[in-house]
Amino acid sequence: VAPRGHMHQSYTPSGNNGLKYKSLYGYVGIYTEYEPFVVEGVNEAGLSAGLFFFPDYGQYAAYDPAHDDITLCDMQFVSWVLSQFDSIDQVKVALKKINVVTLNHKIGAVHWRIAQPDGRMVVLEFVNGVANFYENKLGVLTNAPGFQWHMTNLNNYLNLRPGSAPNYELKQGITLTPLGHGSGMLGLPGDFTSPSRFIRAAFYQTTAPVLDTGFDTVVQAFHILNNFDIPIGTQHTLADMPKGLPSATQFTAVTDLKTMKLYYRTAWNSNIRCID
């Protein structure tokens, strides 16, 4: 939890000597390994941001030590957004005045989604050193490849429908009938690759009913996100199984931007908790 007035200092490849700034807005977020590296959160104006890995496809501009004072580490970008701005347009203007860099080239680049309470969402990706903003009317983002590629890939799944497929007469005397509910979803990819998760998320999100309250919608969102819990055994061989990590999905978060409530659960505690 970072209050108004909190001072931030960004890391650079040469040390803790990058962009220095003070929080104009209080915010709450979830970090992974290091406290400054907030990867998901919301501020008191209802602006939300989240980080997604974008390896092999994203590239920042080259790091220039002469401009450390305007250099921002990609893993601290979410904190910068949440502490400084109340709208997407403000972020777009301010981004022109800073340099975003990575601290670890083995991890590669990341990309982000930024959302505001009126429903507008954008995706930010750096490719060949250039910042690209994409309006995200679908409201879905996963990892690499880029957002535009994922949107094009949706066209491969235009046959998917909610509910059951109709009976089909294969030939006279032979009629094929669904074996259960949801046969209209046959062909929905079930693996955990980023392209497949994007397709599943798009399908579940766009077929979900619009509910009356924010809390009901939060509960529904967690039901959708249950489909993306990655069992640890699917990503590692038995000989390479990490100890102490019950799932490759370390946390799941849902944010109500209008009431400014962050709901979350973790791999170690599946109870849904809320920070107001």
Secondary structure, DSSP 8 states (H G I E B T S, - for coil): -B-TT-EEE--BTTBS-S-EEE-SS-EEEEESSSTT-EEEEEETTS-EEEEEE-TTT-------GGGGGGEEEGGGHHHHHHHH-SSHHHHHHHGGG-EEE-S-TTT--EEEEEE-TTS-EEEEEEETTEEEEEE-SS----SSS-HHHHHHHGGGGTT--SS----EEEETTEEE--SSTTGGGTT---S-SHHHHHHHHHHHHHHS---SSHHHHHHHHHHHHGGG--BGGGTS-GGG--TT-SBS--EEEEEETTTTEEEEEETTEEEEEEE-
